[in-house]
C-alpha cells in the first residue's frame, strides 16, 4: 500500500485464528468418526455429542475459540505466506495419523455390523 510517494508497510495478519479453526475441524472430524463407528444412531450419537461438550473442557474450549475467531480466517488465508502455509500443513500432518486410525476403526466396525446383519438374515 502506498501513501503518496511513501510506501506504508501493511502488517501481517498472522494465522492464530486459522490454526484454532484447523485444530477444531480436525478434532470434530475425529470425534464424529469415532461416535459413528457403529453407524448412525441418532439418540445415542446425540447423547455422545452432548456428553462430549458437557464433560470435555479441552474440546469445548477448542470449539469455542474456533467459533469466536472464525470470521478472521478468510483475511488470514488471503494473507498467507510460504512459512505460514508450512505451519498449517504441519498441523494437518499431525492430525493425519489420528484421522486415518479413526477411519480404519470405522471401516472395521462397519464390516462387523455387515457381518452381523448377514448372520441374522441366515439365522
C-alpha positions in Angstrom: 0.0 0.0 0.0 1.3 3.4 -0.8 0.7 6.8 0.8 1.7 9.3 -1.9 5.4 8.6 -2.6 6.0 6.8 0.6 5.3 3.0 0.9 3.4 2.2 4.1 4.1 -1.4 5.3 1.0 -3.5 5.8 1.3 -5.6 8.9 1.0 -9.4 8.5 -2.2 -10.7 10.0 -0.7 -14.0 11.2 -2.5 -17.3 11.4 -3.5 -17.8 15.0 -7.3 -17.9 14.3 -6.8 -20.1 11.2 -4.8 -22.6 13.4 -7.6 -22.6 16.0 -10.2 -23.4 13.4 -8.0 -26.1 11.7 -7.5 -27.8 15.1 -11.2 -27.6 15.9 -12.2 -29.1 12.5 -9.8 -32.0 12.9 -10.9 -32.7 16.5 -14.6 -32.6 15.4 -13.8 -34.9 12.5 -12.1 -37.5 14.7 -14.8 -37.3 17.3 -17.6 -37.8 14.7 -15.8 -40.7 13.1 -15.4 -42.4 16.4 -19.0 -42.0 17.5 -20.3 -43.1 14.2 -18.3 -46.3 14.3 -21.5 -48.3 14.7 -23.5 -46.4 12.2 -25.8 -43.5 12.7 -27.9 -44.0 15.8 -29.5 -40.6 16.4 -30.3 -40.7 20.1 -27.1 -42.5 21.1 -25.0 -40.2 19.0 -26.7 -37.0 20.1 -26.2 -38.1 23.8 -22.5 -38.7 23.0 -22.2 -35.2 21.4 -23.9 -33.6 24.4 -21.7 -35.5 26.8 -18.5 -34.5 25.0 -19.5 -30.9 25.0 -20.5 -31.0 28.7 -17.7 -33.2 30.1 -14.6 -32.4 27.9 -13.4 -28.9 28.8 -10.5 -29.0 26.4 -12.8 -30.0 23.5 -15.3 -27.3 24.4 -12.5 -24.6 24.7 -11.1 -25.6 21.3 -14.6 -25.3 19.7 -15.3 -22.0 21.4 -12.0 -20.5 20.3 -12.7 -21.5 16.7 -16.2 -20.2 16.7 -15.1 -16.9 18.3 -12.5 -16.3 15.7 -13.8 -17.9 12.5 -14.5 -14.5 10.9 -10.8 -13.7 10.9 -9.9 -16.8 8.9 -10.7 -15.5 5.3 -8.4 -12.5 5.8 -5.7 -14.6 7.3 -5.9 -17.1 4.4 -5.6 -14.3 1.8 -2.5 -13.0 3.7 -0.7 -16.4 3.9 3.0 -16.6 3.1 5.0 -19.7 2.5 6.1 -20.1 6.1 2.5 -19.9 7.3 1.4 -22.5 4.7 4.1 -24.8 6.0 2.9 -24.2 9.6 -0.7 -25.0 8.7 0.4 -28.1 6.7 2.4 -29.3 9.8 -0.7 -29.0 12.0 -2.7 -31.0 9.4 0.0 -33.6 9.1 0.0 -34.1 12.9 -3.7 -35.0 12.7 -3.5 -37.3 9.7 -2.5 -40.5 11.6 -5.3 -39.9 14.1 -7.8 -39.4 11.3 -6.6 -42.5 9.4 -6.8 -44.5 12.6 -10.4 -43.3 13.2 -11.3 -44.2 9.6 -9.8 -47.6 9.9 -11.8 -48.2 13.1 -14.9 -47.0 11.5 -14.3 -49.3 8.5 -13.7 -52.3 10.7 -16.8 -51.6 12.8 -18.9 -51.3 9.6 -17.6 -54.7 8.4 -18.6 -56.2 11.8 -22.1 -54.7 11.5 -22.5 -56.0 8.0 -21.4 -59.5 9.0 -23.8 -59.5 11.9 -26.6 -58.5 9.6 -25.7 -61.3 7.2 -25.7 -63.8 10.1 -29.0 -62.6 11.4 -30.6 -63.0 7.9 -29.4 -66.6 7.7 -30.1 -67.4 11.3 
